[in-house]
């Protein structure tokens, strides 16, 4: 029997999540959530770019993102 995942989660409020692309120079961090309507897309709620050299750890870079929002 095939299962349709989209019908199983229909009506559930999308929980925001962090997405990040951390490179050697820049760290790009976004707060995202699934798009309303169950189309499978995502919605960007907040986005910032940081200079990695300004942070001694990933945890501190992520905390700076949280504090800015």
C-alpha positions as CSV (number, residue, x, y, z in Angstrom):
1,X,0.0,0.0,0.0
2,X,1.4,3.4,-1.0
3,X,1.4,6.2,1.6
4,X,0.9,9.8,0.7
5,X,3.1,11.7,3.2
6,X,1.5,15.1,2.3
7,X,-1.9,13.9,3.5
8,X,-0.5,12.6,6.8
9,X,0.9,16.1,7.6
10,X,-1.9,18.2,6.2
11,X,-3.2,20.6,8.7
12,X,-0.1,20.5,10.9
13,X,1.5,23.9,11.5
14,X,5.0,24.0,10.0
15,X,7.6,24.3,12.7
16,X,10.4,26.8,11.9
17,X,14.0,25.4,11.5
18,X,17.5,26.7,11.0
19,X,19.3,26.1,7.8
20,X,23.0,27.1,7.4
21,X,25.8,27.1,4.9
22,X,29.0,27.5,6.8
23,X,32.1,28.0,4.6
24,X,35.6,29.1,5.3
25,X,34.8,32.8,4.9
26,X,31.1,33.3,5.3
27,X,28.4,31.7,7.3
28,X,24.9,32.0,5.9
29,X,22.0,31.2,8.3
30,X,18.3,31.3,7.7
31,X,15.2,30.6,9.7
32,X,12.8,28.7,7.5
33,X,9.6,26.8,7.6
34,X,7.5,24.7,5.2
35,X,5.3,26.8,3.0
36,X,1.6,26.9,3.8
37,X,-0.6,24.7,1.6
38,X,1.5,21.6,1.6
39,X,3.1,22.3,-1.8
40,X,6.5,21.1,-0.6
41,X,8.2,24.5,-0.7
42,X,9.9,26.4,2.0
43,X,9.5,30.0,3.2
44,X,12.4,32.1,4.5
45,X,11.6,34.0,7.6
46,X,15.0,35.5,8.3
47,X,18.4,35.4,6.6
48,X,21.8,36.8,7.6
49,X,25.4,36.4,6.4
50,X,28.3,36.4,8.9
51,X,32.0,36.6,8.6
52,X,33.3,33.3,10.1
53,X,36.5,34.8,11.3
54,X,34.5,37.0,13.7
55,X,33.3,33.9,15.7
56,X,35.4,31.4,17.6
57,X,32.8,28.7,17.2
58,X,29.8,27.7,15.2
59,X,27.7,27.9,18.4
60,X,28.6,31.5,18.8
61,X,27.8,32.3,15.2
62,X,24.4,30.7,15.5
63,X,23.8,32.5,18.8
64,X,24.5,35.8,17.1
65,X,21.8,34.9,14.5
66,X,19.3,34.1,17.2
67,X,20.1,37.2,19.2
68,X,19.6,39.4,16.0
69,X,16.2,38.0,15.4
